[in-house]
Amino acid sequence: MILVVDASAAVEYLLQTTVGLRVAGILEGMKIAAPELLDGEAVADLRDWGLERVAHRSLLEEAWSVRGTASDALYVALARLRRAALITADGPLSRLPGIGVTVQNVRLA
């Protein structure tokens, strides 16, 4: 199974907060992906995390149909295209209606 992780969850993980430890437990042993946007939103050097960076240009057409912020739409678009669940610590993203993917808000776990 593949999971798409957004910057809010990635930062929690990197800081090893209580929420970050939950994120680590969810992502352990999983294939993970994120739009390149994560670089600008979080931290540029995530190579040791095994994260596949996906060019956001390839996500734009799918993202166009998502209501929410442009950055949220890119995460949703990648999750849709990969048929993946989306892991986030972002409340508004986790509450987007009718986006067609499973979203897990790690702050609520």
N, C-alpha and C positions, 0 to 999 in steps of 0.2 A: 504494500500500500504506500502511496505517496501522500505527503502532507505539504500544503503551502503555508509558510510562516510569514507573518507580517513583521514590520519593524518594531512594533510595541512588544510583541512576544520575544523577538530576538534580543532587544535591549534588556528585558527582564532576565533572560537566560544569561546574557553576558555579564550582567551585574550580580548574578547568583542570588537574587532576592528570593523571598518566599515564593512569589509567583514564578520566578525564573526556575526554581527547583521543580515546580509543577510542570513547566514547559519542558525541562530536561527529561522528566519521566515520560512525558507523552512522545517526545521526539526520539528517544533512545531506540536505536536499531532501525529507525524508519528512514526512507528516502525522503528528503526534503527539498523544496524549491521555493524561490522567491523572485519577483521581478527585480531587475537591476536597480530599480528605484530604492530598494532597501539600502543600497550603499549610501545614498545621500541622506536617508532618514535615520540610519543607525550608525554603523561602523564600516569603514572601507575594507578592513582586512578580516574576512570571515573564512579564509581558505581552510584553516584547520578544523572548521566545523563541518566540512564536507557538503557545503551548500552549493547547489546548482543555481547560477545566476542566469535568469532568462531575460533576453532583450525586450524592453517594453514596447518597442515598435511592433513586435509580433503579436502583442496583446491588445493593441489599440482598437481594432475593429470590434472585438468581443467586449472590451471595456466600455465602448460607447453606449451600450444598452443598460449599463448599471447606474442606478440612481445612487448618489452619494458623492463623496469627494473623488477627484481624479485618481489620487493614490489608492484609495479603497477600491475603486473600480478595477485597477490593474491587478490587485491581489485576487479579487473575485474572478476576473477574467482568466487568470492563470489556473485557479482552482477548477473553474468550469472546463477549460480546455484539457486539463490533466485528469479530469474526473476525480478530483482530490478533495479532501476536507481542508478547511482553512482554520488555522490556529492563530488566535489573536488575544491581546490584552486590551484592545480598543473597544470600549462600550458601543459607540455609535456604529462601528463596522459590524459588530456582532448582532446588532438590532436591525440591520437593513432588511426590509421585507422582500420576499419573492425573488431572491437572487439565484436560486437553483443549486446551491451547494450547502453542505453541512458546515456550520461555523461553531467552533468551540471557543468560548471566552474563558481563558485560563484564570481570570480573576474571580470567576464564579464557580470554579471547580472545587 
